[in-house]
Amino acid sequence: MKPLEQLVRPNIWRLAPYSSARNEYSGRTARVFLDANENPYNAPFNRYPDPLQLEVKQRLSRVKGVSPEQIFLGNGSDEAIDLPYRCFCEPGKDNVVAIEPTYGMYKVCADINNVEYRPVLLDQNYQIEAARLLEACDANTKIIWICSPNNPTGNSIRREEIVSTIEQFQGLVIVDEAYIDFSSQKSLRAELGKYPNLIVLNTFSKAWGCAAIRLGMAFASKEIINIYNKVKYPYNVNQLTQQQALEALSDPYEVDRWVRMLLQERSRMIEAFKMLPICEKVYPTDANFFLCKMNNAQQTYDYLVDQGIIVRNRTRVQLCGNCLRVTIGTKTENNELLAALRCFRG
Ligand SMILES: *Cc1c(COP(=O)(O)O)cnc(C)c1O
């Protein structure tokens, strides 16, 4: 890995961050707080939240096996996807490399930040070799994006290729593991000590069932997290979100129960789809959704919409012609989908 100073944008490296009242005095022992121009009435909403969300990070640290200083929390993974552009990529000069097809936000954030986005097409099995990602890089490539399990294909990218990319690339490799809790693969979080150029993303939106609270996580070296903390909005995670996260973290076994139910339903749905005459193929998945090739994805999609059932039409995505992406719901929801499809002749 290049020295961090060469990867960070010069203006960000030099940046003196905003110092909020809660940064300057973060102790808990004081009795009277007259430092932040807050209204003394309307508790508990009147006080600014902890800018570094230390209580949430301490609890999360135990669940994720990563120390609190190596955790960044953001307004959804969206913030954890946008921040690396703002921290590392000089607009109009630097570029990033990503697998294709993948989650759309990496490219949207590249476009917003005026950073060149270089997609590298997956093979027919939706896999990639490290060498092909590295070939797409040049001296101005700051980030390689790998989503695993990948959205919308559902499969995990082979670990040897991810590790080989991390080991050979001089910039940062961001592995988005939004769906890792549904996967039999091990998280790369455990490898953070070995790879200073690795950033791993997780989210509360999927297995944790908290998409509404908007809480995303990035795990990386202390040095990278410090740069994120300098650039993020001072109070980027609001108090209600922090409270709800603590509530969710107080019962992580609930998440395990949900995941087990969803994985059972996933197997059942995949078997049922394979039996449908209008379904050509179901792709292997490590996520809480599966991708399937239909005889006519658009027609099937439109029919389902008429029935009040919404799946994701991915037919216009590269390598996903005639494909639908189906999220695993409750048993009742899944049965409704199956019943509708069994009545549809196309
Ligand atoms: C759903 C999803 C996320 C989660 O995004 P949030 O902003 O945390 O809700 C992140 N990455 C991928 C690949 C996803 O599919």
The ligand as an SDF file (V2000), in Angstrom:
LIG
                    3D

 15 15  0  0  0  0  0  0  0  0999 V2000
  -28.6890   -2.7290    0.5300 C   0  0  0  0  0  0  0  0  0  0  0  0
  -27.2420   -2.5020    0.2990 C   0  0  0  0  0  0  0  0  0  0  0  0
  -26.5120   -1.6510    1.1280 C   0  0  0  0  0  0  0  0  0  0  0  0
  -27.1630   -0.9420    2.2840 C   0  0  0  0  0  0  0  0  0  0  0  0
  -27.2340    0.4130    2.0980 O   0  0  0  0  0  0  0  0  0  0  0  0
  -27.7350    1.3180    3.3250 P   0  0  0  0  0  0  0  0  0  0  0  0
  -27.4490    2.7000    2.8410 O   0  0  0  0  0  0  0  0  0  0  0  0
  -26.8880    0.9280    4.5090 O   0  0  0  0  0  0  0  0  0  0  0  0
  -29.1680    1.0310    3.5470 O   0  0  0  0  0  0  0  0  0  0  0  0
  -25.1600   -1.5020    0.9270 C   0  0  0  0  0  0  0  0  0  0  0  0
  -24.5390   -2.1630   -0.0640 N   0  0  0  0  0  0  0  0  0  0  0  0
  -25.2100   -2.9880   -0.8790 C   0  0  0  0  0  0  0  0  0  0  0  0
  -24.4720   -3.7270   -1.9260 C   0  0  0  0  0  0  0  0  0  0  0  0
  -26.5740   -3.1760   -0.7360 C   0  0  0  0  0  0  0  0  0  0  0  0
  -27.2260   -3.9940   -1.5590 O   0  0  0  0  0  0  0  0  0  0  0  0
  1  2  1  0
  2  3  1  0
  2 14  2  0
  3  4  1  0
  3 10  2  0
  4  5  1  0
  5  6  1  0
  6  7  2  0
  6  8  1  0
  6  9  1  0
 10 11  1  0
 11 12  2  0
 12 13  1  0
 12 14  1  0
 14 15  1  0
M  END
$$$$
